[in-house]
Amino acid sequence: MDITLRSAADQAGAVADKSISAVELLDATIERYQRYNRSINAVVVTQLADARDRALQADNATAAGESWGPLHGVPMTIKEAWDWVGTASTSGREELIHHRPEQNCEAVDRLIEAGAVIYGKTNLPVGMADWQTFNPIFGTTNNPWNLDFIPGGSSGGAAAALAVGMTALEVGSDIGASIRNPAHYCGVFGHKPTYGLVPTAGHGDPGNPVPIDIGVGGPMARYASDLTLGLDVLAGASGLDQIGWKLELPAARKTRPDQIRAAVMLESPCVAQDNELTEQLAATVEALRELGVDVDYDARPELDLERSHETYSMLLRGATGTEYAPERYQQQQPHADRYRDGDRDVRALSAYGVSLSHWEWAARHREREEARFAWEDFFRTYDVFLCPTAASAAYPHDQKGERFDRTITINGEQEPTTDQLFWAGISCGVYLPGTVAPAGFTASGLPCGLQIVTGYLRDRDAIAFAEIMERELGGYQTPPGYE
């Protein structure tokens, strides 16, 4: 197999045993970037000269018998919103095109300290607020499985770059499936960590020292084991917490199919689900059952999932609304008033969430905390909760109008794209880890992923289940033409 399509761990091992030099590995990765990026437009910012200098330094260290860490000499990219000295962090917003951070964000520093050779940044939608990936600065990113289709968002460039071997490891971010749905659409792995595990200072809104509620950073990869590698590098106390806190994530409790009890929910009345996707996910779950997984299709936590989704939606909009400029905030008020008058369309709900008083926010936060305890009780009986990541596989680009107004085709009918937030909120809304693992292909030949939700701080349980799926059912496959 081409070295650029192997795991980050394999690449680091090859550099360590001198099967390949860090410079040669970087050159091979850059060659793929130059060959494929024109059609996919996944990597949109580069610092190639600096990367080559760092690769040379890595080789010198190797020759001296030194290792910088588990990513020693591994070329990689990061999502454009992470601060990396020498590059702008725009989040696709034209007004930030000249914003140049004076220091790396902590997540980037942790990658560098682990030995990574970062050479570029990957594309994202404006404000990281879409499941498509396009913006007026860097243009549109395409799905390597079908260039007319979306790669997902907001970490769409990250997933597309992984799928074609432009990077072995990526760092995305997720507040509404922004790691998970690109992984699902592009056929790679993604892990949305428990809230708070990975430092997010220096991501998104410039100069904001306050972590945004619900939002997380996390690893994306072609191989499940690299999720663990990435999480181990990225996770840990940061900022003022470093004075006294230390992270010790528990090990995975179960690593064999016959040890695991899984609750399964493949459809919901809250969102229309594409039959092709449901059928493939059902076939994957059946294959897991045949391997010995104890599957329960009826088990649910003791809470109203529809109400829980509404609470997530409110808190999500409350969180993202904190980054609105005053004039944009004021523009939400007429729609918020419609919600107060009884309208329940997505635009009204969103505007109301942006406009929550602290008293209203606290009431919803209390509901979230009650839901978190319900999930904790649930995971005393079940090891994993398996569900979709989105309502369909990847779909055609559609950049007309605003996200709230767009629809996708589900079983021949047009459905709001925003309905899919239900699956995002299953784990995101209650701070739980959620891993997406490749789960085969729809009848139309598009990749799909299964979302694996586990208990609070049980991130390694979710990744271990993804490793079972990879080992027993097959994981990442290279898109045709990119072998």
MIKE-110187 format. One record per residue (C-alpha): residue number from 0; z, y, x. Coordinates in Angstrom, 2 decimals. Each point is the difference from the previous one (the first is absolute). Example, Ala and Ser with C-alpha at 12.3 -4.5 7.8 and 13.67 -1.06 7.14 Angstrom:
BEGIN
REC  num        z        y        x
REC    0     7.80    -4.50    12.30
REC    1    -0.66     3.44     1.37
This chain:
BEGIN
REC  num        z        y        x
REC    0     0.00     0.00     0.00
REC    1    -0.77     3.55     1.13
REC    2     3.13     1.44     1.61
REC    3    -0.22     3.04    -2.28
REC    4     0.44    -2.25    -3.06
REC    5     3.06    -1.77     1.34
REC    6     3.56     1.00    -0.78
REC    7     1.85     2.84     1.71
REC    8     2.40    -2.58     1.44
REC    9    -2.93    -1.99     1.44
REC   10    -1.50     3.14     1.48
REC   11     3.30     0.94     1.62
REC   12     0.32    -3.52     1.35
REC   13    -3.51     0.10     1.46
REC   14     0.80     3.26     1.81
REC   15     3.31    -1.41     1.25
REC   16    -1.54    -3.16     1.45
REC   17    -2.94     2.00     1.38
REC   18    -2.61    -1.85    -2.07
REC   19    -1.28     3.48    -0.76
REC   20     0.98     3.40     1.28
REC   21     1.26     2.74    -2.29
REC   22    -3.07     2.04     0.94
REC   23    -2.35    -2.87    -0.88
REC   24     1.81    -0.53    -3.31
REC   25    -0.24     3.70    -0.81
REC   26    -3.69     0.02     0.93
REC   27    -0.66    -2.98    -2.29
REC   28     1.85     1.72    -2.85
REC   29    -1.84     3.28     0.55
REC   30    -3.30    -1.89     0.06
REC   31     0.77    -1.34    -3.49
REC   32     1.00     3.47    -1.14
REC   33    -3.27     1.45     1.27
REC   34    -2.02    -2.83    -1.52
REC   35     1.52    -0.06    -3.49
REC   36     1.69     3.29    -0.74
REC   37    -3.20     1.84    -0.86
REC   38    -0.40    -2.04    -3.20
REC   39     3.69    -0.39    -0.87
REC   40     1.46     3.34     1.16
REC   41     3.49    -1.40     0.42
REC   42     1.01     1.55     3.35
REC   43    -0.38     3.76    -0.30
REC   44     1.89     1.44     3.03
REC   45     0.04    -1.32     3.56
REC   46     1.54     0.75     3.40
REC   47    -2.05    -2.43     2.05
REC   48     0.49     1.51     3.46
REC   49     3.77     0.06    -0.45
REC   50    -0.07    -3.58    -1.29
REC   51    -1.96    -1.15     3.03
REC   52     2.47     1.69     2.34
REC   53     2.86    -1.74    -1.77
REC   54    -1.78    -3.37     0.17
REC   55    -0.41     0.49     3.76
REC   56     3.70     0.74     0.26
REC   57     0.74    -3.15    -1.99
REC   58    -2.07    -2.06     2.43
REC   59     1.83     1.53     2.93
REC   60     3.29    -0.91    -1.61
REC   61    -1.21    -3.56    -0.60
REC   62    -1.04    -0.30     3.65
REC   63     3.49     1.11     0.99
REC   64     1.56    -2.67    -2.20
REC   65     1.16     2.48    -2.65
REC   66    -0.37    -0.07    -3.76
REC   67     0.39     3.01    -2.24
REC   68     0.84    -2.14    -3.02
REC   69    -1.46    -2.30    -2.66
REC   70    -3.13     2.15    -0.45
REC   71    -0.70     0.43     3.71
REC   72    -3.68     0.91     0.35
REC   73    -0.91    -0.55    -3.67
REC   74    -2.54     2.55    -1.35
REC   75     0.77     1.28    -3.48
REC   76    -0.46     2.77    -2.53
REC   77     2.35     1.81    -2.35
REC   78    -0.41     1.65    -3.39
REC   79    -1.09     3.63     0.35
REC   80     3.17     1.41    -1.61
REC   81     2.28    -1.11     2.87
REC   82     0.66     2.69     2.61
REC   83    -1.62    -0.87     3.33
REC   84    -0.15     2.68     2.69
REC   85    -3.54     1.13     0.73
REC   86    -1.24    -0.57    -3.55
REC   87     0.28     1.81    -3.30
REC   88     2.03    -1.50    -2.82
REC   89    -1.84     1.20    -3.10
REC   90     0.47    -2.69    -2.65
REC   91    -3.58     0.91    -0.88
REC   92     0.94     3.56    -0.99
REC   93    -2.31     2.70     1.35
REC   94     2.80     2.55     0.28
REC   95     1.68    -2.22     2.62
REC   96    -3.04    -0.53     2.21
REC   97     1.53     2.12     2.76
REC   98     3.51    -1.46    -0.28
REC   99     0.83    -1.46     3.40
REC  100     3.44    -1.63     0.25
REC  101     1.89     0.79     3.18
REC  102     1.55    -3.45     0.19
REC  103    -0.72    -3.51    -1.17
REC  104     1.72    -1.30    -3.08
REC  105     2.65    -2.59     0.75
REC  106    -2.11    -2.87    -1.33
REC  107    -2.77     0.84     2.49
REC  108     2.50     0.31     2.83
REC  109     1.34    -3.46    -0.84
REC  110    -3.51    -1.46     0.22
REC  111    -0.58     1.69     3.35
REC  112     3.37    -1.17     1.30
REC  113    -0.99    -3.54    -1.02
REC  114    -3.14     0.29     2.17
REC  115    -2.72     0.78    -2.54
REC  116    -3.19     1.78     1.09
REC  117    -0.72     2.26    -2.99
REC  118    -3.59     1.20     0.05
REC  119    -0.66     1.36    -3.48
REC  120     1.01     0.92    -3.52
REC  121    -1.28    -1.44    -3.27
REC  122    -1.20     1.66    -3.17
REC  123     1.90     0.72    -3.21
REC  124    -0.46     1.91    -3.28
REC  125     1.03     3.61    -0.54
REC  126     3.77     0.22     0.03
REC  127     0.15    -3.82     0.14
REC  128    -0.27     0.16    -3.78
REC  129    -2.75    -2.42    -0.96
REC  130    -0.95    -3.69     0.07
REC  131    -3.36     1.05     1.38
REC  132    -0.36     1.40     3.53
REC  133    -2.02     3.19     0.26
REC  134     0.68     3.62     0.89
REC  135    -1.96     3.16     0.87
REC  136     0.85    -0.19     3.71
REC  137    -0.88    -3.58     0.93
REC  138    -2.13    -1.22    -2.89
REC  139     0.06    -3.42    -1.69
REC  140     1.21    -3.35     1.31
REC  141    -1.83    -3.10    -1.21
REC  142     1.22    -3.54    -0.62
REC  143    -1.50    -2.36     2.62
REC  144    -0.43    -2.70    -2.65
REC  145    -2.28     2.33    -1.97
REC  146    -0.83     3.45     1.33
REC  147    -0.50     1.32    -3.52
REC  148     3.61    -0.87    -0.84
REC  149     3.32     1.65     0.78
REC  150     2.32    -1.34     2.73
REC  151     3.07     1.12    -1.94
REC  152     2.35     2.83     0.80
REC  153     1.74     1.76     1.26
REC  154     0.00    -2.20     3.12
REC  155    -3.64    -0.89    -0.64
REC  156    -1.29     0.83     3.47
REC  157     2.76    -2.14     1.49
REC  158    -0.93    -3.07    -2.06
REC  159    -3.73     0.37     0.65
REC  160     0.55     0.44     3.75
REC  161     2.15    -3.14     0.09
REC  162    -2.51    -2.04    -1.95
REC  163    -2.80     0.58     2.52
REC  164     2.04    -0.21     3.21
REC  165     0.26     3.67     0.94
REC  166     3.76    -0.47     0.34
REC  167     2.38    -2.95     0.00
REC  168     2.91     1.87    -1.56
REC  169     0.33     3.10    -2.15
REC  170     2.75     2.19    -1.38
REC  171    -0.55     1.05    -3.58
REC  172     2.24     1.61    -2.59
REC  173     0.75    -0.86    -3.61
REC  174     1.50     1.77    -2.99
REC  175    -2.34    -1.42    -2.64
REC  176    -1.61    -3.12     1.57
REC  177    -1.62     1.98     2.84
REC  178     0.57    -2.84     2.48
REC  179    -0.27    -2.79    -2.52
REC  180    -3.17     0.73    -1.94
REC  181    -2.20     0.66     3.09
REC  182     1.25    -3.31     1.44
REC  183    -0.91    -1.66    -3.32
REC  184    -3.44     1.63    -0.21
REC  185    -0.95    -0.71     3.63
REC  186     1.47    -3.49     0.47
REC  187     2.73     0.78     2.54
REC  188     3.80    -0.06     0.07
REC  189     2.26     2.94    -0.81
REC  190     3.75     0.40    -0.20
REC  191     1.77     2.71    -1.97
REC  192     3.50    -0.10     1.48
REC  193     3.30     0.53    -1.74
REC  194     0.39     3.75    -0.48
REC  195     1.45     1.69     3.05
REC  196    -0.74    -2.65     2.64
REC  197    -2.78     1.87     1.80
REC  198     0.46     3.68     0.93
REC  199    -2.45     2.25    -1.85
REC  200     0.82     3.36     1.57
REC  201    -3.24     1.41     1.40
REC  202    -2.08    -1.56    -2.75
REC  203    -1.74     2.05    -2.67
REC  204     1.37     3.44    -0.85
REC  205     0.29     1.91     3.35
REC  206     3.48     0.84     1.19
REC  207     1.85    -1.64    -2.88
REC  208     3.14    -1.73     1.35
REC  209     0.79    -1.57    -3.39
REC  210    -1.34    -3.53    -0.61
REC  211    -1.90    -0.05    -3.27
REC  212     1.63    -2.17    -2.66
REC  213    -1.65    -3.43    -0.43
REC  214    -2.49     0.56     2.83
REC  215     0.02    -2.37     2.97
REC  216    -1.97    -0.77     3.13
REC  217    -0.93    -3.54     0.91
REC  218    -2.24    -2.36     1.94
REC  219    -3.43    -1.31    -0.94
REC  220    -1.70    -2.84     1.86
REC  221    -2.51    -2.85    -0.11
REC  222     2.71    -2.60     0.55
REC  223     3.36    -0.42    -1.70
REC  224     1.89    -0.42     3.27
REC  225    -1.17     3.44     1.09
REC  226     1.80     1.49    -2.99
REC  227     3.23    -1.24     1.53
REC  228    -1.04     1.33     3.40
REC  229    -0.85     3.39    -1.47
REC  230     3.15     0.19    -2.11
REC  231     2.20    -0.91     2.97
REC  232    -1.54     2.85     2.01
REC  233     0.12     2.60    -2.79
REC  234     3.22    -0.68    -1.91
REC  235     3.41     1.36     0.86
REC  236     2.37     2.89    -0.51
REC  237    -1.45     3.40     0.78
REC  238     0.97     3.64     0.07
REC  239     3.70     0.67    -0.49
REC  240     0.58    -3.61    -1.11
REC  241    -0.60    -1.22     3.55
REC  242     3.43     1.28     0.98
REC  243     1.77    -2.79    -1.84
REC  244    -2.37    -2.29    -1.86
REC  245    -1.76    -3.09     1.28
REC  246    -2.50    -2.09    -1.92
REC  247     0.42    -3.77    -0.06
REC  248    -2.47    -1.46    -2.49
REC  249     0.96    -3.53    -1.05
REC  250    -2.29    -2.80     1.09
REC  251    -2.26    -1.72    -2.51
REC  252     2.07    -2.53    -1.90
REC  253    -2.79    -2.41    -0.97
REC  254    -3.20    -0.82     1.81
REC  255    -1.31    -3.12    -1.80
REC  256    -1.75    -0.04    -3.37
REC  257     2.33    -2.64    -1.43
REC  258     3.03     2.21     0.67
REC  259    -1.21     2.94    -2.06
REC  260     0.53     0.92    -3.63
REC  261    -2.58     2.52    -1.16
REC  262    -0.19     2.07    -3.16
REC  263    -3.58     0.88    -0.93
REC  264    -1.37     2.84    -2.14
REC  265    -3.79     0.28     0.13
REC  266    -0.57     2.20    -3.07
REC  267     1.84     2.73    -1.86
REC  268    -0.48     1.86    -3.27
REC  269     0.45     3.19     2.03
REC  270    -3.38    -0.38     1.74
REC  271    -3.31    -1.67    -0.80
REC  272    -0.76    -2.68     2.61
REC  273    -3.43    -1.11     1.19
REC  274    -0.58    -3.65    -0.88
REC  275    -1.66    -0.85     3.32
REC  276     3.01     1.27     1.91
REC  277     2.49    -1.72    -2.28
REC  278    -1.86    -3.30     0.27
REC  279    -0.03     0.10     3.81
REC  280     3.66     0.94     0.25
REC  281     0.86    -2.76    -2.48
REC  282    -1.94    -2.49     2.13
REC  283     1.95     1.18     3.06
REC  284     3.33    -0.43    -1.78
REC  285    -1.04    -3.48    -1.17
REC  286    -0.88    -0.93     3.58
REC  287     3.45     1.18     1.06
REC  288     1.58    -2.08    -2.76
REC  289    -1.86    -3.06     1.24
REC  290     1.44     0.68     3.47
REC  291     3.48    -0.22    -1.46
REC  292     0.89     3.55    -1.02
REC  293     2.17    -0.07    -3.16
REC  294    -1.95     2.33    -2.30
REC  295     1.43     1.70    -3.11
REC  296    -2.43     2.06    -2.09
REC  297     2.62     1.28    -2.44
REC  298     2.80     1.27     2.23
REC  299     0.55     3.75    -0.02
REC  300     2.87     2.24     1.09
REC  301     2.36     1.14    -2.76
REC  302    -1.63     3.36    -0.58
REC  303    -2.75     1.65    -2.03
REC  304    -2.92    -0.02     2.45
REC  305    -1.97     2.50    -2.08
REC  306     2.91     2.46     0.01
REC  307     0.56    -0.69     3.70
REC  308    -3.65     0.88     0.63
REC  309     0.38     3.28    -1.88
REC  310     3.06     0.82     2.09
REC  311    -1.90    -0.78     3.19
REC  312    -2.87     2.21    -1.14
REC  313     2.38     2.89    -0.69
REC  314     1.77    -0.33     3.33
REC  315    -3.31    -0.46     1.84
REC  316    -1.35     3.26    -1.42
REC  317     3.30     1.69     0.65
REC  318    -0.27    -1.06     3.64
REC  319    -3.65     0.89     0.58
REC  320     0.42     3.25    -1.92
REC  321     2.43     1.28     2.60
REC  322    -3.01     0.54     2.27
REC  323    -1.86     2.16    -2.55
REC  324    -0.63     3.65     0.76
REC  325     1.65     2.36    -2.56
REC  326    -3.26     0.75    -1.80
REC  327    -0.81    -3.69    -0.38
REC  328     3.51    -0.66    -1.26
REC  329    -0.44     2.69    -2.64
REC  330    -3.30    -1.57    -1.09
REC  331     1.91    -3.12    -1.04
REC  332     2.15     1.78    -2.57
REC  333    -2.42    -0.05    -2.99
REC  334    -0.48    -3.74     0.44
REC  335     3.76    -0.49     0.39
REC  336     0.46     1.85    -3.28
REC  337    -2.44    -2.39    -1.66
REC  338     2.16    -2.92     1.16
REC  339     3.05     1.70    -1.52
REC  340    -1.98     0.35    -3.24
REC  341    -0.72    -3.73    -0.09
REC  342    -3.26    -0.47     1.92
REC  343     0.16    -3.04     2.27
REC  344    -3.28     0.10     1.92
REC  345     0.15    -0.40     3.77
REC  346    -0.59     3.67     0.75
REC  347     2.84     1.07    -2.30
REC  348     2.38    -2.61     1.42
REC  349    -0.89     0.97     3.56
REC  350     0.53     3.71    -0.61
REC  351     3.32    -0.67    -1.69
REC  352     1.08    -2.09     2.99
REC  353    -0.94     2.83     2.36
REC  354     2.05     2.39    -2.17
REC  355     3.16    -2.07    -0.41
REC  356     3.25     1.92     0.16
REC  357     2.56    -1.46     2.36
REC  358     2.00    -1.17    -3.04
REC  359    -3.07    -1.84    -1.33
REC  360    -0.81    -1.40     3.44
REC  361     3.57    -1.27     0.42
REC  362    -0.17    -1.79    -3.36
REC  363    -3.18    -1.80     1.06
REC  364     1.49    -0.72     3.41
REC  365     2.96    -1.66    -1.72
REC  366    -2.43    -2.19    -1.92
REC  367    -1.66    -0.93     3.28
REC  368     3.34    -0.97     1.50
REC  369     0.77    -2.17    -3.01
REC  370    -3.41    -1.65     0.40
REC  371     0.70    -0.63     3.67
REC  372     3.14    -1.93    -0.89
REC  373    -1.98    -1.99    -2.60
REC  374    -2.52    -0.97     2.68
REC  375     2.81    -0.95     2.38
REC  376     1.43    -2.34    -2.64
REC  377    -3.48    -1.43    -0.56
REC  378    -0.50    -0.77     3.68
REC  379     3.20    -2.03     0.07
REC  380    -1.99    -2.62    -1.95
REC  381    -3.57     0.60     1.15
REC  382    -1.25     0.45     3.55
REC  383    -3.19     1.92    -0.73
REC  384    -1.67     1.79    -2.87
REC  385    -3.80    -0.44     0.11
REC  386    -2.31     2.44    -1.76
REC  387    -3.29     1.90     0.40
REC  388    -0.41     3.08     2.14
REC  389    -2.59     1.72    -2.17
REC  390    -1.89    -0.57    -3.25
REC  391    -3.20    -1.22     1.65
REC  392    -1.67    -0.66     3.31
REC  393    -1.79     2.89     1.73
REC  394    -2.28     2.10    -2.20
REC  395    -2.86     2.49     0.56
REC  396     0.61     3.46     1.43
REC  397     0.61     2.59    -2.71
REC  398     0.84     3.47     1.25
REC  399    -0.71     1.96    -3.17
REC  400     2.74     2.13    -1.49
REC  401     3.69    -0.60     0.54
REC  402     1.78    -3.30     0.52
REC  403     1.80     0.30    -3.36
REC  404    -3.35     0.08    -1.80
REC  405    -1.71    -2.91     1.75
REC  406    -0.39    -3.48    -1.39
REC  407    -0.90    -3.42     1.37
REC  408    -1.78    -2.88    -1.70
REC  409     2.37    -2.76    -1.07
REC  410    -1.63    -2.90    -1.85
REC  411    -2.82     2.25    -1.18
REC  412     2.26     2.79    -1.22
REC  413     0.92     3.31     1.60
REC  414     3.69     0.28     0.87
REC  415     1.94     2.81     1.72
REC  416     0.31    -0.58     3.74
REC  417     3.56     1.34    -0.10
REC  418     1.22    -2.89    -2.17
REC  419     0.13    -2.05     3.19
REC  420     3.08     1.90     1.10
REC  421     1.92    -2.62    -1.97
REC  422    -0.57    -2.55     2.77
REC  423     0.78     2.60     2.68
REC  424     3.31     0.81    -1.62
REC  425     1.18    -3.60    -0.30
REC  426     1.32     0.22     3.56
REC  427    -0.43     3.67     0.93
REC  428     1.97     1.44    -2.90
REC  429     3.15    -1.95     0.88
REC  430    -0.24     0.25     3.83
REC  431    -0.84    -3.71     0.45
REC  432    -2.25    -1.50     2.69
REC  433    -3.45    -1.12    -1.09
REC  434    -2.48    -1.88     2.17
REC  435    -3.65    -0.53    -0.88
REC  436    -1.66    -3.15     1.34
REC  437    -3.68    -0.96    -0.36
REC  438    -0.42    -2.34    -2.96
REC  439    -3.65    -1.01     0.11
REC  440    -2.94     1.55    -1.80
REC  441    -0.98     0.83    -3.53
REC  442    -3.03    -1.65    -1.58
REC  443    -1.95     3.10     1.04
REC  444     0.88    -0.63     3.65
REC  445     2.51     2.81     0.50
REC  446     3.31    -0.56     1.83
REC  447     3.27     0.20    -1.87
REC  448     3.64    -0.02     1.00
REC  449     3.20    -1.29    -1.55
REC  450     3.05     2.28     0.02
REC  451     3.22    -1.66     1.17
REC  452     3.16     1.85    -1.05
REC  453     3.42    -0.97     1.34
REC  454     3.55     1.32    -0.10
REC  455     1.31     3.17     1.56
REC  456    -0.19    -0.20     3.82
REC  457    -1.50    -3.50    -0.30
REC  458    -3.21     1.18     1.68
REC  459    -0.19    -3.09     2.20
REC  460     0.07    -2.25    -3.06
REC  461    -3.12     1.72    -1.36
REC  462    -1.84    -0.21     3.32
REC  463     1.05    -3.64     0.44
REC  464    -1.57    -0.84    -3.36
REC  465    -3.19     1.80     1.11
REC  466     0.04    -2.21     3.10
REC  467     0.25    -3.09    -2.23
REC  468    -3.04     1.19    -1.96
REC  469    -1.91     0.67     3.21
REC  470     0.90    -3.36     1.54
REC  471    -0.56    -2.14    -3.09
REC  472    -2.73     1.81    -1.94
REC  473    -1.80     2.09     2.62
REC  474     0.42     3.70     0.59
REC  475    -2.29     2.65     1.42
REC  476    -3.75    -0.62     0.08
REC  477    -2.43     2.25     1.85
REC  478    -2.44     1.79    -2.33
REC  479    -3.59    -1.26     0.37
REC  480    -1.89     1.84     2.72
REC  481     3.10     0.97     1.96
REC  482     0.68    -3.32     1.71
